[in-house]
Amino acid sequence: MSETVVPRILVFDSGVGGLSVAARVHEKLPDASIIYLADNAAFPYGGQPESVVIERCCALIVTALEQFPCDVVVIACNTASTVVLPSLRSLVDVPVVGVVPAVKPAAAQTLNHRIGLLATPATVRRLYLDQLVREFATGCQVERVGHPGLVQWAENLVRGVSVPQDELDVAVASLRDAGVDTVVLGCTHYPLLLDSLRQSLPDVKFWVDSGEAIARRVSSLLVEAGLAGKSSGCGHASEVAALFSGNVPEGIVDFMMTQGLPQPEAKGNWPGSLPDRGDI
Ligand code: DGL
């Protein structure tokens, strides 16, 4: 009888936003196990210096891989992906997939050449974003909004606190004024706010995020490694664990299940204290 291989994927974010990516990965690869790791003790990354994001992200992921060897790491956080990928790739020996604000697909979809870009305050400031816009969206008017409230509103959804619609209307007013027909969700927390965003911007035709593209990339990496599809139909249930560097968010188990993920085992204050790694 051939051996069943169950791939395992580490999905990392500062908080619950990466669940919007984990859910797409699970849809594409329902037999894979997922370790979800959130550095919520340092949330929000959008307000942290780059050096802190790099250090914490690398230390937590290296430690997680020691305890839970994985086949692919997904940095399901735009804010971290813009700064951490080179350091992390030099420390781990599995493929690392980062998230890029979906400027290129948005530029391909817009009909009126007016695009809104919603991201964290840190991401909208990064030169990396200027390069993406120059490379893929020349000829488009790109209106950027880096609002500090949106990530927290997404986090609050987990414990059943609804989005303050009036404040969201104000936060995205410049996108309404610019008449954008396409909005890039350049932060993985924002797909969780989509219903409220649609209410604030009813004229927007295309909402673009990176979740499905990431899921396809993870799947093709697993295929290349000979790991995808092997467990399909063998009766293996995928396992999902959720590790938080701070407290386990109230309501997280139910919330993950509403996102279509299997019931996770959740652990807080993981791994105890942030390991001091001289190699980072
Ligand atoms: N989910 C993260 C992102 O995609 C960021 C949230 C934060 O500021 O921590 O950028």
py3Dmol code that shows the C-alpha trace and the ligand (Angstrom):
import py3Dmol

protein = """\
ATOM      1  CA  MET A   1       0.000   0.000   0.000  1.00  0.00           C
ATOM      2  CA  SER A   2       1.426   3.390  -0.936  1.00  0.00           C
ATOM      3  CA  GLU A   3       2.281   5.791   1.869  1.00  0.00           C
ATOM      4  CA  THR A   4      -0.074   8.747   2.314  1.00  0.00           C
ATOM      5  CA  VAL A   5       1.583  12.140   2.378  1.00  0.00           C
ATOM      6  CA  VAL A   6      -0.261  14.952   4.115  1.00  0.00           C
ATOM      7  CA  PRO A   7       1.385  18.280   3.314  1.00  0.00           C
ATOM      8  CA  ARG A   8       1.576  20.894   6.057  1.00  0.00           C
ATOM      9  CA  ILE A   9       1.494  24.636   5.433  1.00  0.00           C
ATOM     10  CA  LEU A  10       2.444  27.413   7.853  1.00  0.00           C
ATOM     11  CA  VAL A  11       0.364  30.565   7.395  1.00  0.00           C
ATOM     12  CA  PHE A  12       1.634  33.644   9.258  1.00  0.00           C
ATOM     13  CA  ASP A  13       0.130  37.051  10.002  1.00  0.00           C
ATOM     14  CA  SER A  14       0.160  39.657  12.749  1.00  0.00           C
ATOM     15  CA  GLY A  15      -3.460  38.833  13.599  1.00  0.00           C
ATOM     16  CA  VAL A  16      -6.540  37.230  12.102  1.00  0.00           C
ATOM     17  CA  GLY A  17      -6.203  38.749   8.603  1.00  0.00           C
ATOM     18  CA  GLY A  18      -4.172  35.826   7.298  1.00  0.00           C
ATOM     19  CA  LEU A  19      -7.241  33.653   7.868  1.00  0.00           C
ATOM     20  CA  SER A  20      -8.625  35.169   4.646  1.00  0.00           C
ATOM     21  CA  VAL A  21      -5.629  33.547   2.909  1.00  0.00           C
ATOM     22  CA  ALA A  22      -5.699  30.325   4.978  1.00  0.00           C
ATOM     23  CA  ALA A  23      -9.344  29.859   3.944  1.00  0.00           C
ATOM     24  CA  ARG A  24      -8.435  30.057   0.221  1.00  0.00           C
ATOM     25  CA  VAL A  25      -5.512  27.651   0.776  1.00  0.00           C
ATOM     26  CA  HIS A  26      -7.831  25.210   2.537  1.00  0.00           C
ATOM     27  CA  GLU A  27     -10.393  25.482  -0.293  1.00  0.00           C
ATOM     28  CA  LYS A  28      -7.710  24.656  -2.853  1.00  0.00           C
ATOM     29  CA  LEU A  29      -5.932  22.014  -0.741  1.00  0.00           C
ATOM     30  CA  PRO A  30      -8.557  20.547   1.599  1.00  0.00           C
ATOM     31  CA  ASP A  31      -6.355  17.608   2.552  1.00  0.00           C
ATOM     32  CA  ALA A  32      -3.388  19.699   3.663  1.00  0.00           C
ATOM     33  CA  SER A  33      -2.825  20.542   7.314  1.00  0.00           C
ATOM     34  CA  ILE A  34      -2.502  24.181   8.247  1.00  0.00           C
ATOM     35  CA  ILE A  35      -0.603  25.731  11.129  1.00  0.00           C
ATOM     36  CA  TYR A  36      -1.871  29.286  11.521  1.00  0.00           C
ATOM     37  CA  LEU A  37       0.568  31.490  13.429  1.00  0.00           C
ATOM     38  CA  ALA A  38      -0.326  35.042  14.471  1.00  0.00           C
ATOM     39  CA  ASP A  39       2.020  37.487  16.190  1.00  0.00           C
ATOM     40  CA  ASN A  40      -0.898  39.212  17.860  1.00  0.00           C
ATOM     41  CA  ALA A  41       1.302  40.252  20.819  1.00  0.00           C
ATOM     42  CA  ALA A  42       2.861  42.787  18.398  1.00  0.00           C
ATOM     43  CA  PHE A  43      -0.319  43.629  16.460  1.00  0.00           C
ATOM     44  CA  PRO A  44      -0.653  45.845  14.443  1.00  0.00           C
ATOM     45  CA  TYR A  45       2.457  45.427  12.305  1.00  0.00           C
ATOM     46  CA  GLY A  46       1.323  48.532  10.397  1.00  0.00           C
ATOM     47  CA  GLY A  47       2.458  50.600  13.387  1.00  0.00           C
ATOM     48  CA  GLN A  48       5.763  48.774  14.038  1.00  0.00           C
ATOM     49  CA  PRO A  49       9.265  49.729  12.833  1.00  0.00           C
ATOM     50  CA  GLU A  50      10.518  47.492  10.020  1.00  0.00           C
ATOM     51  CA  SER A  51      13.290  46.039  12.222  1.00  0.00           C
ATOM     52  CA  VAL A  52      10.766  44.826  14.812  1.00  0.00           C
ATOM     53  CA  VAL A  53       8.607  43.185  12.145  1.00  0.00           C
ATOM     54  CA  ILE A  54      11.616  41.408  10.619  1.00  0.00           C
ATOM     55  CA  GLU A  55      12.982  40.204  13.948  1.00  0.00           C
ATOM     56  CA  ARG A  56       9.702  38.946  15.396  1.00  0.00           C
ATOM     57  CA  CYS A  57       8.480  37.374  12.216  1.00  0.00           C
ATOM     58  CA  CYS A  58      11.736  35.468  11.623  1.00  0.00           C
ATOM     59  CA  ALA A  59      12.088  34.326  15.249  1.00  0.00           C
ATOM     60  CA  LEU A  60       8.520  33.048  15.472  1.00  0.00           C
ATOM     61  CA  ILE A  61       8.561  31.268  12.121  1.00  0.00           C
ATOM     62  CA  VAL A  62      11.923  29.581  12.692  1.00  0.00           C
ATOM     63  CA  THR A  63      10.685  28.352  16.093  1.00  0.00           C
ATOM     64  CA  ALA A  64       7.379  27.172  14.622  1.00  0.00           C
ATOM     65  CA  LEU A  65       9.165  25.193  11.913  1.00  0.00           C
ATOM     66  CA  GLU A  66      11.323  23.487  14.548  1.00  0.00           C
ATOM     67  CA  GLN A  67       8.202  22.295  16.374  1.00  0.00           C
ATOM     68  CA  PHE A  68       5.960  21.769  13.358  1.00  0.00           C
ATOM     69  CA  PRO A  69       7.958  21.024  10.215  1.00  0.00           C
ATOM     70  CA  CYS A  70       6.059  22.405   7.237  1.00  0.00           C
ATOM     71  CA  ASP A  71       6.405  22.130   3.475  1.00  0.00           C
ATOM     72  CA  VAL A  72       5.627  25.766   2.616  1.00  0.00           C
ATOM     73  CA  VAL A  73       5.489  29.025   4.589  1.00  0.00           C
ATOM     74  CA  VAL A  74       2.990  31.715   3.601  1.00  0.00           C
ATOM     75  CA  ILE A  75       3.534  35.239   4.904  1.00  0.00           C
ATOM     76  CA  ALA A  76      -0.150  36.159   4.748  1.00  0.00           C
ATOM     77  CA  CYS A  77       0.558  39.762   5.652  1.00  0.00           C
ATOM     78  CA  ASN A  78       1.320  42.482   3.117  1.00  0.00           C
ATOM     79  CA  THR A  79       2.983  44.664   5.734  1.00  0.00           C
ATOM     80  CA  ALA A  80       5.450  41.917   6.710  1.00  0.00           C
ATOM     81  CA  SER A  81       5.927  40.626   3.158  1.00  0.00           C
ATOM     82  CA  THR A  82       7.232  44.003   1.990  1.00  0.00           C
ATOM     83  CA  VAL A  83      10.199  43.763   4.394  1.00  0.00           C
ATOM     84  CA  VAL A  84      10.816  40.255   5.708  1.00  0.00           C
ATOM     85  CA  LEU A  85      11.132  37.911   2.730  1.00  0.00           C
ATOM     86  CA  PRO A  86      14.917  38.117   2.055  1.00  0.00           C
ATOM     87  CA  SER A  87      15.857  37.561   5.739  1.00  0.00           C
ATOM     88  CA  LEU A  88      13.356  34.770   6.218  1.00  0.00           C
ATOM     89  CA  ARG A  89      14.349  32.965   3.018  1.00  0.00           C
ATOM     90  CA  SER A  90      17.971  32.968   4.164  1.00  0.00           C
ATOM     91  CA  LEU A  91      16.960  31.250   7.436  1.00  0.00           C
ATOM     92  CA  VAL A  92      14.570  28.497   6.367  1.00  0.00           C
ATOM     93  CA  ASP A  93      14.913  25.700   3.874  1.00  0.00           C
ATOM     94  CA  VAL A  94      11.306  25.495   2.661  1.00  0.00           C
ATOM     95  CA  PRO A  95       9.704  27.793   0.078  1.00  0.00           C
ATOM     96  CA  VAL A  96       8.360  31.080   1.449  1.00  0.00           C
ATOM     97  CA  VAL A  97       5.420  32.696  -0.358  1.00  0.00           C
ATOM     98  CA  GLY A  98       4.725  36.372   0.297  1.00  0.00           C
ATOM     99  CA  VAL A  99       1.632  38.476  -0.390  1.00  0.00           C
ATOM    100  CA  VAL A 100       1.809  41.379  -2.802  1.00  0.00           C
ATOM    101  CA  PRO A 101      -1.000  43.954  -3.108  1.00  0.00           C
ATOM    102  CA  ALA A 102      -2.874  42.844  -6.243  1.00  0.00           C
ATOM    103  CA  VAL A 103      -2.099  45.979  -8.295  1.00  0.00           C
ATOM    104  CA  LYS A 104      -1.404  44.026 -11.492  1.00  0.00           C
ATOM    105  CA  PRO A 105      -4.737  42.122 -11.629  1.00  0.00           C
ATOM    106  CA  ALA A 106      -6.574  45.309 -10.615  1.00  0.00           C
ATOM    107  CA  ALA A 107      -5.005  47.228 -13.508  1.00  0.00           C
ATOM    108  CA  ALA A 108      -6.103  44.424 -15.850  1.00  0.00           C
ATOM    109  CA  GLN A 109      -9.703  44.580 -14.576  1.00  0.00           C
ATOM    110  CA  THR A 110     -10.487  48.280 -14.168  1.00  0.00           C
ATOM    111  CA  LEU A 111     -12.722  49.715 -16.868  1.00  0.00           C
ATOM    112  CA  ASN A 112     -12.376  53.404 -15.990  1.00  0.00           C
ATOM    113  CA  HIS A 113      -8.652  53.270 -15.083  1.00  0.00           C
ATOM    114  CA  ARG A 114      -9.332  54.468 -11.558  1.00  0.00           C
ATOM    115  CA  ILE A 115      -8.124  52.132  -8.840  1.00  0.00           C
ATOM    116  CA  GLY A 116      -8.378  52.415  -5.087  1.00  0.00           C
ATOM    117  CA  LEU A 117      -5.649  50.869  -2.994  1.00  0.00           C
ATOM    118  CA  LEU A 118      -6.529  50.063   0.604  1.00  0.00           C
ATOM    119  CA  ALA A 119      -3.648  48.972   2.826  1.00  0.00           C
ATOM    120  CA  THR A 120      -2.101  49.590   6.238  1.00  0.00           C
ATOM    121  CA  PRO A 121      -0.384  52.947   6.863  1.00  0.00           C
ATOM    122  CA  ALA A 122       2.990  51.159   6.612  1.00  0.00           C
ATOM    123  CA  THR A 123       2.250  49.425   3.308  1.00  0.00           C
ATOM    124  CA  VAL A 124       0.984  52.563   1.540  1.00  0.00           C
ATOM    125  CA  ARG A 125       4.253  54.319   2.432  1.00  0.00           C
ATOM    126  CA  ARG A 126       6.599  51.581   1.175  1.00  0.00           C
ATOM    127  CA  LEU A 127       8.677  52.207  -1.948  1.00  0.00           C
ATOM    128  CA  TYR A 128       7.794  48.698  -2.964  1.00  0.00           C
ATOM    129  CA  LEU A 129       4.248  49.849  -3.612  1.00  0.00           C
ATOM    130  CA  ASP A 130       5.465  52.761  -5.755  1.00  0.00           C
ATOM    131  CA  GLN A 131       7.373  50.231  -7.857  1.00  0.00           C
ATOM    132  CA  LEU A 132       4.315  47.999  -8.243  1.00  0.00           C
ATOM    133  CA  VAL A 133       2.208  50.956  -9.366  1.00  0.00           C
ATOM    134  CA  ARG A 134       4.912  52.151 -11.792  1.00  0.00           C
ATOM    135  CA  GLU A 135       5.393  48.688 -13.215  1.00  0.00           C
ATOM    136  CA  PHE A 136       1.799  47.507 -13.537  1.00  0.00           C
ATOM    137  CA  ALA A 137      -0.609  50.448 -13.319  1.00  0.00           C
ATOM    138  CA  THR A 138       0.806  53.170 -15.535  1.00  0.00           C
ATOM    139  CA  GLY A 139      -2.083  54.975 -17.150  1.00  0.00           C
ATOM    140  CA  CYS A 140      -4.272  54.400 -14.094  1.00  0.00           C
ATOM    141  CA  GLN A 141      -5.114  56.864 -11.377  1.00  0.00           C
ATOM    142  CA  VAL A 142      -4.274  55.040  -8.140  1.00  0.00           C
ATOM    143  CA  GLU A 143      -5.850  56.491  -5.019  1.00  0.00           C
ATOM    144  CA  ARG A 144      -4.213  55.135  -1.842  1.00  0.00           C
ATOM    145  CA  VAL A 145      -5.773  54.888   1.596  1.00  0.00           C
ATOM    146  CA  GLY A 146      -3.688  53.754   4.573  1.00  0.00           C
ATOM    147  CA  HIS A 147      -6.120  53.921   7.452  1.00  0.00           C
ATOM    148  CA  PRO A 148      -5.135  52.637  10.914  1.00  0.00           C
ATOM    149  CA  GLY A 149      -8.694  51.627  11.937  1.00  0.00           C
ATOM    150  CA  LEU A 150      -9.529  48.917   9.436  1.00  0.00           C
ATOM    151  CA  VAL A 151      -7.317  46.140  10.784  1.00  0.00           C
ATOM    152  CA  GLN A 152      -8.681  46.598  14.291  1.00  0.00           C
ATOM    153  CA  TRP A 153     -12.276  46.530  12.999  1.00  0.00           C
ATOM    154  CA  ALA A 154     -11.488  43.236  11.273  1.00  0.00           C
ATOM    155  CA  GLU A 155      -9.995  41.850  14.517  1.00  0.00           C
ATOM    156  CA  ASN A 156     -13.107  42.930  16.443  1.00  0.00           C
ATOM    157  CA  LEU A 157     -15.344  40.882  14.131  1.00  0.00           C
ATOM    158  CA  VAL A 158     -13.907  37.739  15.746  1.00  0.00           C
ATOM    159  CA  ARG A 159     -15.609  38.544  19.041  1.00  0.00           C
ATOM    160  CA  GLY A 160     -18.802  39.615  17.307  1.00  0.00           C
ATOM    161  CA  VAL A 161     -18.279  43.421  17.310  1.00  0.00           C
ATOM    162  CA  SER A 162     -19.665  44.816  14.066  1.00  0.00           C
ATOM    163  CA  VAL A 163     -17.814  47.259  11.843  1.00  0.00           C
ATOM    164  CA  PRO A 164     -18.604  50.938  12.590  1.00  0.00           C
ATOM    165  CA  GLN A 165     -20.140  51.643   9.183  1.00  0.00           C
ATOM    166  CA  ASP A 166     -20.142  55.459   9.586  1.00  0.00           C
ATOM    167  CA  GLU A 167     -16.424  55.477  10.380  1.00  0.00           C
ATOM    168  CA  LEU A 168     -15.702  53.144   7.478  1.00  0.00           C
ATOM    169  CA  ASP A 169     -17.672  55.458   5.144  1.00  0.00           C
ATOM    170  CA  VAL A 170     -15.412  58.334   6.227  1.00  0.00           C
ATOM    171  CA  ALA A 171     -12.243  56.220   5.965  1.00  0.00           C
ATOM    172  CA  VAL A 172     -12.882  55.364   2.302  1.00  0.00           C
ATOM    173  CA  ALA A 173     -14.439  58.708   1.277  1.00  0.00           C
ATOM    174  CA  SER A 174     -11.498  59.599  -0.978  1.00  0.00           C
ATOM    175  CA  LEU A 175     -12.081  56.405  -3.009  1.00  0.00           C
ATOM    176  CA  ARG A 176     -15.738  57.316  -3.448  1.00  0.00           C
ATOM    177  CA  ASP A 177     -14.779  60.874  -4.470  1.00  0.00           C
ATOM    178  CA  ALA A 178     -12.252  59.553  -6.996  1.00  0.00           C
ATOM    179  CA  GLY A 179     -14.940  57.322  -8.581  1.00  0.00           C
ATOM    180  CA  VAL A 180     -12.776  54.196  -8.528  1.00  0.00           C
ATOM    181  CA  ASP A 181     -14.366  51.107 -10.104  1.00  0.00           C
ATOM    182  CA  THR A 182     -11.765  48.699  -8.690  1.00  0.00           C
ATOM    183  CA  VAL A 183     -10.314  48.375  -5.189  1.00  0.00           C
ATOM    184  CA  VAL A 184      -7.200  46.444  -4.228  1.00  0.00           C
ATOM    185  CA  LEU A 185      -7.486  44.926  -0.754  1.00  0.00           C
ATOM    186  CA  GLY A 186      -3.790  45.369   0.049  1.00  0.00           C
ATOM    187  CA  CYS A 187      -4.010  43.988   3.568  1.00  0.00           C
ATOM    188  CA  THR A 188      -5.113  40.447   4.329  1.00  0.00           C
ATOM    189  CA  HIS A 189      -7.484  41.686   7.033  1.00  0.00           C
ATOM    190  CA  TYR A 190      -9.608  43.568   4.507  1.00  0.00           C
ATOM    191  CA  PRO A 191     -11.375  40.662   2.755  1.00  0.00           C
ATOM    192  CA  LEU A 192     -12.917  40.032   6.196  1.00  0.00           C
ATOM    193  CA  LEU A 193     -14.517  43.509   5.915  1.00  0.00           C
ATOM    194  CA  LEU A 194     -15.836  43.026   2.400  1.00  0.00           C
ATOM    195  CA  ASP A 195     -19.569  43.174   3.216  1.00  0.00           C
ATOM    196  CA  SER A 196     -19.105  46.502   5.002  1.00  0.00           C
ATOM    197  CA  LEU A 197     -16.770  47.839   2.300  1.00  0.00           C
ATOM    198  CA  ARG A 198     -19.376  47.053  -0.358  1.00  0.00           C
ATOM    199  CA  GLN A 199     -21.912  49.061   1.634  1.00  0.00           C
ATOM    200  CA  SER A 200     -19.533  52.023   1.843  1.00  0.00           C
ATOM    201  CA  LEU A 201     -18.572  51.877  -1.839  1.00  0.00           C
ATOM    202  CA  PRO A 202     -21.604  50.488  -3.713  1.00  0.00           C
ATOM    203  CA  ASP A 203     -20.330  51.653  -7.126  1.00  0.00           C
ATOM    204  CA  VAL A 204     -17.130  49.620  -7.007  1.00  0.00           C
ATOM    205  CA  LYS A 205     -17.300  46.758  -9.537  1.00  0.00           C
ATOM    206  CA  PHE A 206     -14.135  44.794  -8.765  1.00  0.00           C
ATOM    207  CA  TRP A 207     -12.672  43.912  -5.361  1.00  0.00           C
ATOM    208  CA  VAL A 208      -9.265  42.342  -5.762  1.00  0.00           C
ATOM    209  CA  ASP A 209      -7.278  40.455  -3.142  1.00  0.00           C
ATOM    210  CA  SER A 210      -4.403  37.993  -3.316  1.00  0.00           C
ATOM    211  CA  GLY A 211      -5.895  34.967  -1.516  1.00  0.00           C
ATOM    212  CA  GLU A 212      -6.639  32.807  -4.539  1.00  0.00           C
ATOM    213  CA  ALA A 213      -3.326  33.599  -6.245  1.00  0.00           C
ATOM    214  CA  ILE A 214      -1.489  32.574  -3.064  1.00  0.00           C
ATOM    215  CA  ALA A 215      -3.466  29.342  -2.846  1.00  0.00           C
ATOM    216  CA  ARG A 216      -2.571  28.522  -6.474  1.00  0.00           C
ATOM    217  CA  ARG A 217       1.112  29.264  -5.803  1.00  0.00           C
ATOM    218  CA  VAL A 218       1.148  27.035  -2.701  1.00  0.00           C
ATOM    219  CA  SER A 219      -0.541  24.274  -4.647  1.00  0.00           C
ATOM    220  CA  SER A 220       1.999  24.442  -7.482  1.00  0.00           C
ATOM    221  CA  LEU A 221       4.912  24.400  -5.002  1.00  0.00           C
ATOM    222  CA  LEU A 222       3.473  21.272  -3.402  1.00  0.00           C
ATOM    223  CA  VAL A 223       3.008  19.675  -6.821  1.00  0.00           C
ATOM    224  CA  GLU A 224       6.659  20.472  -7.682  1.00  0.00           C
ATOM    225  CA  ALA A 225       7.721  18.893  -4.389  1.00  0.00           C
ATOM    226  CA  GLY A 226       5.602  15.826  -5.168  1.00  0.00           C
ATOM    227  CA  LEU A 227       3.403  16.488  -2.140  1.00  0.00           C
ATOM    228  CA  ALA A 228       0.064  17.697  -3.482  1.00  0.00           C
ATOM    229  CA  GLY A 229      -2.892  15.465  -4.048  1.00  0.00           C
ATOM    230  CA  LYS A 230      -1.296  12.393  -2.516  1.00  0.00           C
ATOM    231  CA  SER A 231      -3.677  12.314   0.428  1.00  0.00           C
ATOM    232  CA  SER A 232      -6.805  13.040  -1.576  1.00  0.00           C
ATOM    233  CA  GLY A 233      -9.561  10.520  -1.070  1.00  0.00           C
ATOM    234  CA  CYS A 234      -7.612   8.578   1.560  1.00  0.00           C
ATOM    235  CA  GLY A 235      -9.916   9.581   4.361  1.00  0.00           C
ATOM    236  CA  HIS A 236      -7.406  11.927   6.009  1.00  0.00           C
ATOM    237  CA  ALA A 237      -8.973  14.909   7.704  1.00  0.00           C
ATOM    238  CA  SER A 238      -6.808  17.993   7.447  1.00  0.00           C
ATOM    239  CA  GLU A 239      -5.724  19.350  10.811  1.00  0.00           C
ATOM    240  CA  VAL A 240      -5.655  23.010  11.645  1.00  0.00           C
ATOM    241  CA  ALA A 241      -3.838  24.497  14.609  1.00  0.00           C
ATOM    242  CA  ALA A 242      -3.863  28.181  15.509  1.00  0.00           C
ATOM    243  CA  LEU A 243      -0.956  29.598  17.505  1.00  0.00           C
ATOM    244  CA  PHE A 244      -1.015  33.123  18.940  1.00  0.00           C
ATOM    245  CA  SER A 245       1.963  34.942  20.450  1.00  0.00           C
ATOM    246  CA  GLY A 246      -0.532  36.832  22.650  1.00  0.00           C
ATOM    247  CA  ASN A 247      -3.864  35.713  24.062  1.00  0.00           C
ATOM    248  CA  VAL A 248      -6.152  33.470  22.062  1.00  0.00           C
ATOM    249  CA  PRO A 249      -8.726  35.916  20.606  1.00  0.00           C
ATOM    250  CA  GLU A 250     -12.172  35.422  22.105  1.00  0.00           C
ATOM    251  CA  GLY A 251     -14.421  33.657  19.583  1.00  0.00           C
ATOM    252  CA  ILE A 252     -11.574  32.529  17.307  1.00  0.00           C
ATOM    253  CA  VAL A 253     -12.614  28.873  16.975  1.00  0.00           C
ATOM    254  CA  ASP A 254     -16.121  29.730  15.766  1.00  0.00           C
ATOM    255  CA  PHE A 255     -14.774  32.529  13.577  1.00  0.00           C
ATOM    256  CA  MET A 256     -12.331  30.208  11.819  1.00  0.00           C
ATOM    257  CA  MET A 257     -15.140  27.771  11.177  1.00  0.00           C
ATOM    258  CA  THR A 258     -17.299  30.554   9.675  1.00  0.00           C
ATOM    259  CA  GLN A 259     -14.394  31.191   7.280  1.00  0.00           C
ATOM    260  CA  GLY A 260     -14.699  27.574   6.108  1.00  0.00           C
ATOM    261  CA  LEU A 261     -11.718  26.228   8.048  1.00  0.00           C
ATOM    262  CA  PRO A 262     -11.897  23.024  10.092  1.00  0.00           C
ATOM    263  CA  GLN A 263     -12.202  23.361  13.870  1.00  0.00           C
ATOM    264  CA  PRO A 264      -8.726  24.374  15.057  1.00  0.00           C
ATOM    265  CA  GLU A 265      -6.806  23.597  18.191  1.00  0.00           C
ATOM    266  CA  ALA A 266      -5.912  27.077  19.497  1.00  0.00           C
ATOM    267  CA  LYS A 267      -2.943  27.931  21.732  1.00  0.00           C
ATOM    268  CA  GLY A 268      -2.124  31.316  23.225  1.00  0.00           C
ATOM    269  CA  ASN A 269       1.103  32.929  24.495  1.00  0.00           C
ATOM    270  CA  TRP A 270       3.008  30.738  22.083  1.00  0.00           C
ATOM    271  CA  PRO A 271       5.930  29.906  22.297  1.00  0.00           C
ATOM    272  CA  GLY A 272       6.158  31.429  25.789  1.00  0.00           C
ATOM    273  CA  SER A 273       8.685  34.164  25.230  1.00  0.00           C
ATOM    274  CA  LEU A 274      10.102  35.382  21.951  1.00  0.00           C
ATOM    275  CA  PRO A 275      13.249  33.342  21.377  1.00  0.00           C
ATOM    276  CA  ASP A 276      16.444  35.370  21.297  1.00  0.00           C
ATOM    277  CA  ARG A 277      18.007  34.231  18.022  1.00  0.00           C
ATOM    278  CA  GLY A 278      21.482  35.529  17.397  1.00  0.00           C
ATOM    279  CA  ASP A 279      21.255  34.510  13.733  1.00  0.00           C
ATOM    280  CA  ILE A 280      18.544  37.060  12.818  1.00  0.00           C
TER     281      ILE A 280
END
"""
ligand_1 = """\
10
DGL
N -2.773 41.581 7.796
C -1.702 42.475 7.698
C -1.400 42.939 6.278
O -1.777 42.271 5.339
C -1.551 43.645 8.556
C -2.095 44.070 9.701
C -1.227 44.839 10.662
O -1.056 46.052 10.536
O -0.763 44.166 11.571
O -0.785 43.930 6.069
"""
view = py3Dmol.view(width=600, height=400)
view.addModel(protein, "pdb")
view.setStyle({"model": 0}, {"cartoon": {"style": "trace"}})
view.addModel(ligand_1, "xyz")
view.setStyle({"model": 1}, {"stick": {}})
view.zoomTo()
view.show()
